[in-house]
Amino acid sequence: MNKRAETSVPVLAEIAERWSPRAFDASRMVEKDKLLAVLEAARWAPSSSNEQPWRYIVCDRANDAEGWQRAFDQLTEGNRLWCKDVPVLLVALADTLSGKGGEPHRWGAHDTGAASENLYLEAVRQGLAAHPMGGFDAEGVRKTFAVPERFLPIAMIALGYQGRAEQLDGWRREAEVGARQRRPLHETFFAGQFGMPWKAGA
């Protein structure tokens, strides 16, 4: 399903085409070269002082069914309903401490988000779909995957080939086929001070 965003001006094709489906094709695993490409894209994200605070736990059902199941078990019940068809689950983690002196790393979550966005866009280029999720048990992830205390579980990411909306039910199916929406520019971008709408050409 093509749900290309109706942007106010032309943007990079992968940005316009990226969205977060819930219907995944359970019969198609993610090829090794494509998985490598999306991870490599994340590796080259911008990073404050090049500290690269992001880490990812990769759970590929085709090669590690047990690891995939352990990741799946950390999802909320609502996310399990559709993630049962997802071939790859990733856990995105952010280092909360600076590697230089061990002080709090204020930009760790930001840089991890940037790395994840690289991953999502490369997934589009590879013909894949990615869906980030906040609905998971962060403490369960820590215990299950022996995550050091300094790393914060940020998101879980479903990765695979898009399936058919008909395999979903209820509001999930409606969301799958519904129009994409974002706030208008003037409600998100401000000129000089908070709340002052930015306008092109101003």
Backbone as CSV, one residue per row, in Angstrom:
resi,resn,N_x,N_y,N_z,CA_x,CA_y,CA_z,C_x,C_y,C_z
1,MET,0.837,-1.192,0.000,0.000,0.000,0.000,0.872,1.242,0.000
2,ASN,0.602,2.136,-0.911,1.355,3.385,-0.993,0.605,4.466,-0.226
3,LYS,1.241,5.030,0.789,0.628,6.109,1.563,1.565,7.304,1.595
4,ARG,2.035,7.675,0.422,2.975,8.781,0.313,2.382,10.048,0.926
5,ALA,3.161,10.731,1.736,2.694,11.947,2.398,2.467,13.055,1.386
6,GLU,1.426,13.849,1.617,1.165,15.020,0.799,1.888,16.205,1.437
7,THR,3.164,16.353,1.104,3.993,17.391,1.709,3.714,18.751,1.080
8,SER,3.975,19.816,1.839,3.708,21.170,1.346,4.695,21.582,0.258
9,VAL,5.880,20.985,0.275,6.885,21.174,-0.779,7.547,19.820,-1.015
10,PRO,8.171,19.605,-2.168,8.829,18.318,-2.411,9.941,18.047,-1.402
11,VAL,10.026,16.806,-0.933,11.079,16.380,-0.024,11.667,15.067,-0.544
12,LEU,12.712,14.587,0.107,13.322,13.315,-0.243,12.256,12.233,-0.343
13,ALA,12.291,11.442,-1.402,11.239,10.458,-1.653,11.046,9.513,-0.477
14,GLU,12.130,9.052,0.137,12.018,8.098,1.245,11.316,8.704,2.446
15,ILE,11.460,10.022,2.635,10.761,10.680,3.741,9.257,10.686,3.478
16,ALA,8.883,11.034,2.255,7.459,11.095,1.916,6.813,9.710,1.935
17,GLU,7.575,8.692,1.586,7.014,7.348,1.480,7.049,6.564,2.792
18,ARG,7.827,7.037,3.763,7.934,6.319,5.027,6.667,6.450,5.848
19,TRP,6.148,5.334,6.322,5.065,5.349,7.295,5.172,4.073,8.121
20,SER,4.316,3.920,9.106,4.450,2.825,10.069,3.269,1.862,9.983
21,PRO,3.323,0.898,9.074,2.225,-0.063,8.960,2.207,-1.048,10.124
22,ARG,1.076,-1.700,10.299,0.959,-2.782,11.282,0.783,-4.137,10.604
23,ALA,0.468,-4.115,9.325,0.304,-5.374,8.590,1.635,-5.770,7.962
24,PHE,2.169,-6.916,8.393,3.431,-7.425,7.870,3.227,-8.806,7.269
25,ASP,4.037,-9.132,6.284,3.960,-10.409,5.591,4.769,-11.450,6.361
26,ALA,4.079,-12.372,7.024,4.741,-13.373,7.854,5.539,-14.374,7.030
27,SER,5.255,-14.461,5.748,5.916,-15.459,4.904,7.249,-14.985,4.350
28,ARG,7.569,-13.711,4.517,8.801,-13.163,3.943,9.756,-12.724,5.035
29,MET,10.906,-13.369,5.089,11.951,-12.958,6.008,12.756,-11.816,5.384
30,VAL,13.486,-11.088,6.192,14.319,-9.995,5.698,15.680,-10.553,5.288
31,GLU,16.044,-10.337,4.042,17.324,-10.835,3.547,18.493,-10.206,4.314
32,LYS,19.554,-10.979,4.431,20.706,-10.544,5.221,21.291,-9.238,4.695
33,ASP,21.374,-9.093,3.372,21.978,-7.885,2.825,21.108,-6.657,3.084
34,LYS,19.795,-6.838,3.104,18.912,-5.708,3.379,18.952,-5.334,4.858
35,LEU,19.014,-6.326,5.713,19.135,-6.038,7.144,20.448,-5.315,7.415
36,LEU,21.514,-5.776,6.779,22.810,-5.118,6.936,22.735,-3.669,6.484
37,ALA,22.029,-3.404,5.384,21.938,-2.038,4.858,21.235,-1.102,5.841
38,VAL,20.135,-1.547,6.455,19.424,-0.659,7.372,20.244,-0.417,8.645
39,LEU,20.997,-1.415,9.072,21.847,-1.226,10.249,23.019,-0.307,9.923
40,GLU,23.565,-0.454,8.729,24.666,0.419,8.316,24.205,1.868,8.215
41,ALA,22.973,2.067,7.748,22.427,3.426,7.684,22.342,4.036,9.075
42,ALA,21.901,3.250,10.042,21.832,3.746,11.424,23.225,4.067,11.954
43,ARG,24.205,3.287,11.581,25.579,3.481,12.065,26.125,4.850,11.693
44,TRP,25.676,5.396,10.562,26.227,6.648,10.059,25.349,7.856,10.372
45,ALA,24.580,7.772,11.425,23.761,8.912,11.848,24.636,10.004,12.463
46,PRO,24.141,11.246,12.492,24.885,12.309,13.166,24.995,12.023,14.658
47,SER,26.118,12.447,15.234,26.379,12.114,16.635,27.161,13.228,17.316
48,SER,26.645,13.703,18.439,27.344,14.722,19.212,28.705,14.204,19.677
49,SER,29.751,14.928,19.318,31.132,14.553,19.671,31.486,13.143,19.199
50,ASN,30.736,12.636,18.253,30.940,11.299,17.692,30.936,10.210,18.765
51,GLU,30.109,10.399,19.793,30.041,9.386,20.850,29.171,8.193,20.469
52,GLN,28.322,8.364,19.459,27.510,7.249,18.956,26.821,6.482,20.094
53,PRO,25.914,7.146,20.812,25.314,6.541,22.003,24.306,5.436,21.715
54,TRP,23.944,5.234,20.460,22.923,4.237,20.132,23.486,2.818,20.167
55,ARG,22.622,1.901,20.588,22.892,0.463,20.500,21.587,-0.198,20.068
56,TYR,21.674,-1.294,19.354,20.487,-2.011,18.906,20.649,-3.504,19.172
57,ILE,19.624,-4.101,19.744,19.565,-5.552,19.870,18.715,-6.045,18.702
58,VAL,19.291,-6.885,17.859,18.632,-7.349,16.642,18.123,-8.769,16.868
59,CYS,16.834,-8.952,16.723,16.208,-10.259,16.930,15.531,-10.688,15.629
60,ASP,16.240,-11.503,14.862,15.793,-11.953,13.542,15.219,-13.358,13.686
61,ARG,13.916,-13.488,13.490,13.256,-14.765,13.713,13.832,-15.870,12.827
62,ALA,14.298,-15.523,11.637,14.824,-16.532,10.716,16.103,-17.175,11.235
63,ASN,16.875,-16.429,12.025,18.171,-16.929,12.495,18.254,-17.115,14.002
64,ASP,17.299,-16.539,14.730,17.327,-16.636,16.190,15.894,-16.576,16.710
65,ALA,15.173,-17.670,16.530,13.760,-17.707,16.925,13.593,-17.474,18.421
66,GLU,14.522,-17.980,19.215,14.425,-17.812,20.667,14.603,-16.348,21.052
67,GLY,15.597,-15.674,20.460,15.803,-14.261,20.746,14.619,-13.421,20.312
68,TRP,14.057,-13.756,19.135,12.880,-13.039,18.651,11.725,-13.194,19.635
69,GLN,11.521,-14.397,20.142,10.429,-14.644,21.070,10.621,-13.871,22.363
70,ARG,11.849,-13.772,22.827,12.122,-13.021,24.053,11.813,-11.539,23.857
71,ALA,12.114,-11.014,22.666,11.764,-9.619,22.379,10.251,-9.465,22.274
72,PHE,9.615,-10.376,21.568,8.158,-10.344,21.385,7.449,-10.352,22.734
73,ASP,7.951,-11.116,23.664,7.321,-11.240,24.980,7.344,-9.942,25.769
74,GLN,8.196,-8.990,25.394,8.279,-7.710,26.111,7.270,-6.697,25.593
75,LEU,6.609,-6.995,24.481,5.649,-6.071,23.901,4.337,-6.056,24.688
76,THR,3.628,-4.946,24.620,2.291,-4.890,25.207,1.367,-5.820,24.422
77,GLU,0.272,-6.184,25.040,-0.659,-7.108,24.394,-1.157,-6.565,23.057
78,GLY,-1.431,-5.255,22.998,-1.913,-4.661,21.767,-0.920,-4.771,20.631
79,ASN,0.358,-4.606,20.940,1.375,-4.723,19.897,1.635,-6.179,19.511
80,ARG,1.439,-7.092,20.441,1.630,-8.510,20.098,0.620,-8.974,19.054
81,LEU,-0.557,-8.377,19.051,-1.609,-8.803,18.127,-1.154,-8.739,16.678
82,TRP,-0.385,-7.707,16.335,0.059,-7.585,14.946,1.539,-7.932,14.754
83,CYS,2.328,-7.840,15.810,3.757,-8.142,15.679,4.040,-9.638,15.527
84,LYS,3.021,-10.455,15.691,3.212,-11.899,15.515,3.683,-12.227,14.098
85,ASP,3.425,-11.331,13.148,3.805,-11.551,11.755,5.131,-10.891,11.381
86,VAL,5.732,-10.169,12.302,6.944,-9.396,12.011,8.180,-10.291,12.065
87,PRO,9.017,-10.302,11.027,10.186,-11.184,11.035,11.367,-10.690,11.857
88,VAL,11.510,-9.369,12.011,12.650,-8.820,12.760,12.145,-7.812,13.783
89,LEU,12.578,-7.976,15.017,12.316,-7.004,16.076,13.652,-6.460,16.554
90,LEU,13.725,-5.157,16.683,14.939,-4.519,17.186,14.610,-3.731,18.443
91,VAL,15.564,-3.682,19.355,15.437,-2.847,20.547,16.448,-1.725,20.420
92,ALA,15.966,-0.482,20.425,16.845,0.685,20.353,17.174,1.150,21.762
93,LEU,18.460,1.313,22.031,18.934,1.717,23.351,19.788,2.976,23.232
94,ALA,19.702,3.844,24.229,20.500,5.066,24.249,21.404,5.079,25.476
95,ASP,22.666,5.375,25.261,23.610,5.513,26.370,23.298,6.816,27.094
96,THR,23.063,6.746,28.385,22.715,7.943,29.157,23.936,8.637,29.757
97,LEU,25.121,8.026,29.596,26.349,8.592,30.148,27.360,8.845,29.042
98,SER,28.134,9.904,29.209,29.170,10.221,28.241,30.339,9.254,28.382
99,GLY,30.852,8.818,27.256,32.004,7.932,27.298,33.280,8.637,27.668
100,LYS,33.270,9.968,27.622,34.489,10.727,27.897,34.740,10.897,29.394
101,GLY,33.662,11.142,30.147,33.877,11.369,31.570,32.853,10.718,32.465
102,GLY,31.887,10.049,31.863,30.881,9.378,32.652,29.789,10.288,33.172
103,GLU,29.772,11.567,32.730,28.710,12.474,33.141,27.462,12.196,32.311
104,PRO,26.300,12.684,32.746,25.076,12.439,31.987,25.190,12.912,30.542
105,HIS,24.715,12.105,29.637,24.759,12.393,28.210,23.401,12.950,27.795
106,ARG,23.292,14.273,27.707,22.011,14.922,27.434,21.483,14.617,26.041
107,TRP,22.344,14.228,25.130,21.932,14.085,23.737,21.791,12.628,23.305
108,GLY,21.920,11.712,24.250,21.880,10.297,23.886,20.585,9.881,23.221
109,ALA,19.465,10.320,23.781,18.171,9.944,23.204,17.975,10.602,21.849
110,HIS,18.401,11.858,21.721,18.278,12.557,20.434,19.063,11.825,19.354
111,ASP,20.316,11.491,19.643,21.165,10.855,18.637,20.672,9.450,18.297
112,THR,20.131,8.754,19.279,19.564,7.424,19.008,18.342,7.549,18.101
113,GLY,17.546,8.590,18.320,16.418,8.842,17.430,16.871,9.131,16.011
114,ALA,17.974,9.876,15.882,18.505,10.170,14.547,18.977,8.889,13.867
115,ALA,19.618,8.015,14.616,20.070,6.743,14.059,18.885,5.896,13.621
116,SER,17.833,5.896,14.424,16.643,5.127,14.071,15.980,5.679,12.818
117,GLU,15.947,6.998,12.679,15.355,7.574,11.470,16.160,7.167,10.233
118,ASN,17.477,7.150,10.336,18.284,6.642,9.225,17.860,5.216,8.872
119,LEU,17.661,4.419,9.901,17.242,3.029,9.710,15.897,2.966,8.975
120,TYR,14.945,3.794,9.396,13.618,3.769,8.779,13.676,4.165,7.306
121,LEU,14.476,5.184,7.002,14.542,5.662,5.625,15.241,4.654,4.714
122,GLU,16.279,4.023,5.225,16.942,2.992,4.416,16.027,1.785,4.242
123,ALA,15.214,1.503,5.238,14.239,0.423,5.092,13.309,0.703,3.916
124,VAL,12.840,1.936,3.790,11.998,2.305,2.654,12.750,2.069,1.350
125,ARG,13.993,2.498,1.297,14.790,2.343,0.069,14.969,0.878,-0.297
126,GLN,15.001,0.017,0.711,15.191,-1.423,0.490,13.873,-2.151,0.219
127,GLY,12.767,-1.410,0.193,11.470,-2.041,-0.032,10.870,-2.660,1.211
128,LEU,11.374,-2.279,2.376,10.906,-2.801,3.656,10.046,-1.766,4.373
129,ALA,9.451,-2.174,5.459,8.672,-1.272,6.304,9.177,-1.406,7.735
130,ALA,9.143,-0.296,8.459,9.554,-0.293,9.868,8.504,0.440,10.684
131,HIS,8.256,-0.068,11.882,7.255,0.539,12.758,7.847,0.633,14.169
132,PRO,8.201,1.846,14.628,8.706,2.014,15.991,7.581,1.943,17.009
133,MET,7.895,1.389,18.188,6.877,1.208,19.232,7.401,1.644,20.601
134,GLY,6.526,2.317,21.340,6.833,2.624,22.729,6.145,1.658,23.680
135,GLY,5.259,0.827,23.142,4.503,-0.105,23.966,5.250,-1.391,24.238
136,PHE,6.149,-1.344,25.217,6.915,-2.524,25.622,7.383,-2.343,27.061
137,ASP,7.806,-3.416,27.663,8.259,-3.416,29.056,9.753,-3.125,29.098
138,ALA,10.106,-1.885,29.419,11.513,-1.488,29.410,12.327,-2.268,30.437
139,GLU,11.772,-2.476,31.622,12.510,-3.228,32.639,12.623,-4.695,32.242
140,GLY,11.584,-5.201,31.587,11.664,-6.561,31.083,12.761,-6.711,30.048
141,VAL,12.920,-5.708,29.194,14.001,-5.711,28.204,15.352,-5.726,28.904
142,ARG,15.493,-4.902,29.940,16.761,-4.855,30.679,17.142,-6.240,31.205
143,LYS,16.180,-6.891,31.845,16.458,-8.187,32.463,16.667,-9.271,31.413
144,THR,15.810,-9.272,30.406,15.852,-10.322,29.403,17.142,-10.304,28.597
145,PHE,17.607,-9.106,28.261,18.775,-8.979,27.393,20.023,-8.498,28.127
146,ALA,19.983,-8.495,29.462,21.142,-8.108,30.274,21.691,-6.748,29.849
147,VAL,20.790,-5.762,29.729,21.184,-4.419,29.317,21.806,-3.681,30.499
148,PRO,23.011,-3.137,30.357,23.621,-2.379,31.451,22.761,-1.194,31.870
149,GLU,22.851,-0.822,33.120,21.998,0.214,33.695,22.129,1.548,32.963
150,ARG,23.291,1.841,32.425,23.510,3.137,31.794,22.749,3.289,30.473
151,PHE,22.257,2.190,29.916,21.553,2.251,28.642,20.039,2.271,28.860
152,LEU,19.379,3.211,28.189,17.943,3.388,28.324,17.227,2.769,27.129
153,PRO,16.340,1.799,27.359,15.530,1.279,26.243,14.607,2.374,25.730
154,ILE,14.794,2.751,24.474,14.054,3.863,23.881,12.824,3.387,23.123
155,ALA,12.989,2.359,22.312,11.891,1.896,21.458,12.153,0.466,21.020
156,MET,11.079,-0.203,20.617,11.209,-1.450,19.874,10.738,-1.177,18.459
157,ILE,11.378,-1.816,17.502,11.109,-1.532,16.091,10.769,-2.822,15.371
158,ALA,9.620,-2.822,14.710,9.225,-3.938,13.852,9.767,-3.677,12.454
159,LEU,10.371,-4.697,11.847,10.975,-4.538,10.523,10.627,-5.736,9.660
160,GLY,10.161,-5.482,8.449,9.838,-6.574,7.542,9.187,-6.064,6.279
161,TYR,8.525,-6.960,5.576,7.800,-6.602,4.365,6.346,-6.326,4.707
162,GLN,5.799,-5.305,4.073,4.421,-4.931,4.358,3.452,-6.024,3.923
163,GLY,2.426,-6.231,4.756,1.385,-7.191,4.443,0.137,-6.495,3.938
164,ARG,-1.016,-7.134,4.107,-2.289,-6.612,3.621,-3.138,-6.096,4.779
165,ALA,-3.803,-4.995,4.572,-4.642,-4.410,5.616,-5.700,-5.389,6.093
166,GLU,-6.142,-6.288,5.204,-7.216,-7.227,5.537,-6.841,-8.184,6.659
167,GLN,-5.544,-8.329,6.935,-5.143,-9.240,8.006,-5.292,-8.612,9.382
168,LEU,-5.603,-7.318,9.431,-5.835,-6.619,10.684,-7.328,-6.522,10.943
169,ASP,-7.681,-6.157,12.179,-9.098,-5.960,12.475,-9.315,-4.675,13.256
170,GLY,-10.565,-4.262,13.337,-10.940,-3.101,14.136,-10.238,-1.820,13.723
171,TRP,-9.878,-1.036,14.737,-9.274,0.265,14.469,-7.918,0.143,13.800
172,ARG,-7.252,-0.992,13.992,-5.939,-1.159,13.349,-6.081,-1.214,11.836
173,ARG,-7.115,-1.895,11.370,-7.344,-1.925,9.921,-7.705,-0.528,9.419
174,GLU,-8.548,0.177,10.164,-8.937,1.527,9.752,-7.721,2.445,9.683
175,ALA,-6.832,2.321,10.666,-5.629,3.148,10.668,-4.708,2.796,9.499
176,GLU,-4.694,1.519,9.141,-3.813,1.060,8.069,-4.185,1.702,6.734
177,VAL,-5.456,1.870,6.486,-5.910,2.406,5.201,-6.265,3.893,5.278
178,GLY,-6.268,4.451,6.484,-6.656,5.847,6.656,-5.601,6.819,6.156
179,ALA,-6.017,8.051,5.972,-5.116,9.096,5.489,-4.088,9.454,6.559
180,ARG,-2.900,9.789,6.111,-1.845,10.240,7.024,-2.040,11.719,7.335
181,GLN,-1.720,12.098,8.566,-1.918,13.481,8.965,-0.750,13.969,9.805
182,ARG,-0.455,15.255,9.682,0.507,15.934,10.535,-0.020,17.335,10.816
183,ARG,0.400,17.920,11.928,0.049,19.321,12.194,0.594,20.206,11.075
184,PRO,-0.063,21.323,10.785,0.491,22.261,9.805,1.789,22.874,10.329
185,LEU,2.616,23.345,9.406,3.928,23.889,9.772,3.843,24.946,10.871
186,HIS,2.870,25.845,10.784,2.834,26.981,11.715,2.524,26.573,13.149
187,GLU,2.047,25.351,13.347,1.765,24.901,14.706,2.961,24.194,15.339
188,THR,3.974,23.918,14.569,5.133,23.166,15.048,6.421,23.981,15.020
189,PHE,6.540,24.884,14.058,7.777,25.643,13.873,7.521,27.110,14.196
190,PHE,8.366,27.644,15.080,8.156,28.981,15.599,9.265,29.937,15.155
191,ALA,8.911,31.202,15.024,9.843,32.230,14.574,10.337,33.049,15.760
192,GLY,11.538,32.794,16.190,12.166,33.625,17.209,11.773,33.347,18.636
193,GLN,10.547,32.932,18.888,10.116,32.621,20.241,9.004,31.583,20.191
194,PHE,8.840,30.871,21.296,7.840,29.802,21.342,6.452,30.362,21.088
195,GLY,5.724,29.669,20.213,4.344,30.033,19.960,4.141,31.041,18.844
196,MET,5.227,31.660,18.358,5.120,32.614,17.254,5.273,31.845,15.939
197,PRO,4.189,31.673,15.197,4.244,30.822,14.005,5.302,31.284,13.009
198,TRP,6.082,30.309,12.534,7.052,30.580,11.480,6.326,30.543,10.142
199,LYS,6.678,31.454,9.255,6.070,31.493,7.928,7.158,31.569,6.876
200,ALA,6.984,30.818,5.815,7.948,30.848,4.729,8.059,32.252,4.156
201,GLY,9.285,32.700,3.995,9.498,34.012,3.416,9.464,35.139,4.431
202,ALA,9.188,34.799,5.688,9.113,35.846,6.710,10.510,36.307,7.098
